[in-house]
Amino acid sequence: MNSVWALLASIALIRTTLYNYLPEKLRLYISARFEEWTRRFNTDETMVFKDYQSSKMNQLFQAANLYLGESLPTISIPRVTVEKTENVRNLTFSMEKNTEMIDVYENIPMKWKYFSDYSQGMSKHEIRWYELSFHKEYKSLVTKCYLPYILERANKIKERNRVVQLHTAAHDFWTPKPVIIQHPMTFETLAMDGNLKKELVEDLNRFMNSKEYYQQIGKVWKRGYLLYGPPGTGKSSLIAAMANHLNFDIYNLNLSAVSSDFVLQNLLLSTANRSILVIEDIDCSIKFQNRESGIEQPIKYQQQNKVTLSGLLNFFDGILSCCGEGKILVATTNYKDRIDPALLRAGRMDMHIYLTYCTFSAFKQLALRYLEISDHSLFHHIQKLLPKVKVSPAEVAGELMKTRDPKASIEGLIKHLEEKVNVFDCRWQL
Ligand SMILES: Nc1ncnc2c1ncn2[C@@H]1O[C@H](COP(=O)(O)OP(=O)(O)OP(=O)(O)O)[C@@H](O)[C@H]1O
């Protein structure tokens, strides 16, 4: 055995020595021939996915990370890295440096190896990469099917893991660190007319599944909703439910703090795709010039409100709104009649949703959520009182929260409603 090692070592030494004395052209020729010769015997091909390519994040590297991470908990592998970071919902698994795993795609084994190292040079930073090896006869399958499949799966994993974030604008920019919203409001917990809720959920789902349709008819893939109604009727709650349903980030825009139409345009351009842009109390943010009568906006308003109506219209449906896709605009107001009709038009505000004072049906949904009861002998009193008063779901929810005892809670609400009826009757007599 020792003599074999000695022979191999001598061959290597002779080869290196000879190689050093050969002219460069001949050396290059020999290595090319040598590589060709070894390739003939090697049946595998390897693809390398570096984390960064020309200082841009390599999407294939990221996708492989997510895709492989999903299979890691289910396969036998000696070591894995497990993480839970703030802005993802679930545990994330990743491969340890210099380890390998086999993924089976269409019954074909795909061998993945993960590497990391430190770059040489002035700034020492970590370089990470995956190597994917497969039998060379599957090269076309890998490029045409396997890699696109990984990209698609990774997108789905990303969507599933995402947490909803709230972005707010400050000093003409979106704040660099959005807040993670853990708002528990969903369409299940929102007390709202059953038919309206169903219509809205269907509308959102239809919109989400219509990307190709919008493209086909040449329309920008965006949708606008106007939520209007008295304070406390659940406009903000509904926005949270929409964001949770779609898993979309929220960009909350206070128009009165935006310094110009130009800034408004920039803010819109820097919102992410598949997000909800909210303009709360749109009627308070801008005093509208009456476009129908043609009366000019008074100078004092022009000074106060730096965003103009035309800037806003441009923002809703101008060329700018083409930048991005899957965008939802939500405007809220307590006074729909104060909004310029131009803004309310279909295409800008496609669906107008009236959130009203608490109805008996909404009360029953709140009772189920707050008191965990679907019926009670005192319910008929509430049913009689509710049509006589203007009470918001927020007010009812506040009463129901005062005690966990259903009887005491409903009695408290009846008392509150009766007081409101009496106040109303007194005013009526005056
Ligand atoms: N329809 C509803 N279903 C369940 N809870 C509700 C509903 N409406 C209001 N609430 C409760 O009342 C609170 C306040 O409601 P919300 O902020 O959504 O009302 P709003 O219409 O946005 O009010 P405003 O016009 O004053 O901004 C919510 O946090 C929620 O707990």
The ligand as an SDF file (V2000), in Angstrom:
LIG
                    3D

 31 33  0  0  0  0  0  0  0  0999 V2000
  -67.8160   45.9060   13.3090 N   0  0  0  0  0  0  0  0  0  0  0  0
  -67.0480   45.6310   14.3760 C   0  0  0  0  0  0  0  0  0  0  0  0
  -66.8200   44.3580   14.7360 N   0  0  0  0  0  0  0  0  0  0  0  0
  -66.0810   44.0800   15.8090 C   0  0  0  0  0  0  0  0  0  0  0  0
  -65.5220   45.0040   16.5890 N   0  0  0  0  0  0  0  0  0  0  0  0
  -65.7280   46.2840   16.2780 C   0  0  0  0  0  0  0  0  0  0  0  0
  -66.4950   46.6600   15.1480 C   0  0  0  0  0  0  0  0  0  0  0  0
  -66.5260   47.9940   15.0660 N   0  0  0  0  0  0  0  0  0  0  0  0
  -65.8050   48.4510   16.0730 C   0  0  0  0  0  0  0  0  0  0  0  0
  -65.3230   47.4340   16.8080 N   0  0  0  0  0  0  0  0  0  0  0  0
  -64.4860   47.5530   18.0160 C   0  0  0  0  0  0  0  0  0  0  0  0
  -64.3660   48.9490   18.2920 O   0  0  0  0  0  0  0  0  0  0  0  0
  -63.0130   49.3890   18.1880 C   0  0  0  0  0  0  0  0  0  0  0  0
  -62.9360   50.7010   17.3970 C   0  0  0  0  0  0  0  0  0  0  0  0
  -63.4090   50.4850   16.0600 O   0  0  0  0  0  0  0  0  0  0  0  0
  -62.6730   51.0260   14.7440 P   0  0  0  0  0  0  0  0  0  0  0  0
  -61.4570   51.7970   15.1240 O   0  0  0  0  0  0  0  0  0  0  0  0
  -62.5150   49.8990   13.7950 O   0  0  0  0  0  0  0  0  0  0  0  0
  -63.7760   52.0060   14.2320 O   0  0  0  0  0  0  0  0  0  0  0  0
  -63.6570   53.1320   13.0930 P   0  0  0  0  0  0  0  0  0  0  0  0
  -64.9300   53.0700   12.3070 O   0  0  0  0  0  0  0  0  0  0  0  0
  -62.4040   52.9900   12.3680 O   0  0  0  0  0  0  0  0  0  0  0  0
  -63.6470   54.4460   13.9700 O   0  0  0  0  0  0  0  0  0  0  0  0
  -63.1750   55.9400   13.5100 P   0  0  0  0  0  0  0  0  0  0  0  0
  -64.0510   56.3890   12.3900 O   0  0  0  0  0  0  0  0  0  0  0  0
  -63.3740   56.7180   14.7760 O   0  0  0  0  0  0  0  0  0  0  0  0
  -61.7280   55.8080   13.1370 O   0  0  0  0  0  0  0  0  0  0  0  0
  -62.2610   48.2540   17.4980 C   0  0  0  0  0  0  0  0  0  0  0  0
  -60.9690   48.1300   18.0080 O   0  0  0  0  0  0  0  0  0  0  0  0
  -63.1060   47.0390   17.8110 C   0  0  0  0  0  0  0  0  0  0  0  0
  -62.6630   46.4300   19.0020 O   0  0  0  0  0  0  0  0  0  0  0  0
  1  2  1  0
  2  3  1  0
  2  7  2  0
  3  4  2  0
  4  5  1  0
  5  6  2  0
  6  7  1  0
  6 10  1  0
  7  8  1  0
  8  9  2  0
  9 10  1  0
 10 11  1  0
 11 12  1  0
 11 30  1  0
 12 13  1  0
 13 14  1  0
 13 28  1  0
 14 15  1  0
 15 16  1  0
 16 17  2  0
 16 18  1  0
 16 19  1  0
 19 20  1  0
 20 21  2  0
 20 22  1  0
 20 23  1  0
 23 24  1  0
 24 25  2  0
 24 26  1  0
 24 27  1  0
 28 29  1  0
 28 30  1  0
 30 31  1  0
M  END
$$$$
